[in-house]
């Protein structure tokens, strides 16, 4: 039987966190080494809400939503940023990813927008759920100032909320170690 739970990082048992990390490592192991799920990716997934999908006692899906600040149109927006979305290899195309995203999207009213960096495999899921591709320039507010991040352009998706957005405008993310987007 499939079950879905949502809990904050602090509410999850160490076994749940270990199972989530193992699922993420496994889900991305076929990618080139520099694109696999790494320690900074895991760090980015912590400190917010997690959605865990179990098939019986086995964790088959995970995603998390953490708060970030995104700068757009002269405003600092409170963004719910989706991290660490994965489905176990043997459970793909069975609605697990949809269940993860639905659980995370329920949190949207607490934010000005939701955002995520998509993979090739995730684009169809996100588009089918109404997420929109950011068409404008992307940058990061780094310790050295605002730095363009052109390699990330075309891969950022947003689910608009109350804040007005110009999808062709510039969007700047807050700084963090590892992948900034």
N, C-alpha and C positions, 0 to 999 in steps of 0.2 A: 504494500500500500504506500502511495506517495504522500508525503507530508511536507508542508512548507512552514518554516518558522522565521520570525524576524526578531533580532536581538542586537543590542549594542555590544561592541567588543568587550566591555567590562562585564557583561552578563554571560558571556560564553565560557563554557568549561575549557580547560586546556586541551582536552581531547577533541572538542569541536574545532578549535583553532588549528590543531595539528592535522586533523582530517581535511580542513579547508586548504591548508598550505600544501598538503600532499596532492589533493585534487588539482590545484592550480599548477603545481610542478608537472604533473602527468599530462594535463590538458595542453600544455605548451611545449612538451619535450620534443616534438617533431620539427620545431622551428629552428632556424639557424641559431647558433649559440648566443649571438648578441640580441636576439629577439625573444629569448625564453624568459619565463617568469623568474625574476631575481629578487634579491633581498630588499632592494629599494622599492620594487613593485609591491612586495608584501607590506612593507612599512607604510606605503601610501594607502593601503586597504584598511588599516587599523584606525580606531578612534571614532568610528561612526556606527551606522546601522548595517548589519549583515542580513542577507536573506540566504537561508540554507534549505535546500531541497533534498529530502531523503527518500530513497526507495527502500522501505523496510528500515534496516539499521545502517544502510550504506549511503554516505553522502554522494549525491550525483550532480548537484548544482550549487553554485555560490555566486554572490555578488555583494558589493558593499557600496554604501553611499556616505561620503565624508564631506564636511563643509570646507569650501574654499572661497577665496575672494577673486572675482574676475572684474577687471576694469573695462567699461564700455560706455561710450557716449558721455564721458565726464562723470560717471558714477562708479562707485565700488559696489558690485552686486554680490549678494549672498547666494552662492551657488552650491547646490548639491551635486557633487562630482562622483560619478559612477566609476568604481574601480573593481578589478579582479573578478570579472564575470567569466565563468567557465562552466562547461557541462562535461561530465565524464564521457569518455569516448564511446562507450557502449550504449549511452543514453541520449545521444544527439538526435535531433529531428523528432523528438517525442513530447515537446512542450515544456521541457525543463527550463530552457532559456527564457521562454515566455513567462513562466511562473516566477523566475528570478526577477525579471524586469518589472512585472506587475507589482511585486512586493516592494521594489524600490520606488517605483513611480507613485505609489500611494503616499509617499513622503513629500511629494512635490509641493503641496501647499505651504510648507515651512520655508520655502526658498523663493528667490526671485526667478530662478531658472534651474534646470538640471542640465548637466553637460557630461560628455564622455569622449574619450579617444577610441575610435573604432578600429577593429582589425578587418581584414578582407572578409573573414568568415562571419563577422557580426553585422555588417552593413545591412543586409536584407532584413534581419530581425528588427533592427532599430528603425529602419524606414517603414516597415510594416506597422510599427507601433506609433507612428506619427512624429518621430524624431526628425529634425531638419539638419541638413549639412550646412556648416558654417562656411560661407563663401569668401569672407573677407580675410584680411591679414591677421596673423597671430603673432603674439610676442609674449615675452616673460619679463616680469619685474625682478631682475637679478640684483645681487649685491653691487654690480657695476652699472646699474641703470636698466632701462628698457632695452631688451635685445630681441630682434626679430627671430621667429622660429619657423622659417619657411618650409622645413621638412615636415612639419606637422599639419600644414595647410591641406585642406581637402579631407582630413580624417577626423575632424572634430564635429560632433553632433550635439545639438541642443534640443531640449524640450522646453519651449517658452512657458513662462509663468506670467506674473503680474508686471514685470519690468518690460518696458518697450525695448525691442531689439531691432537693429539693422543688420541683417545677416551678411551684408556686404561691407560692413564697417570693421574696424579693428577691434580685436578682443585680446586683452592682456591678462595672463594668469599670474598668481602669486608664485613666489619662489619655493622650490623644494629640491632636495637632492635627487639624483636619478633623472628619469624622464619628467620634464616639467609639465607636460600635458599628459 
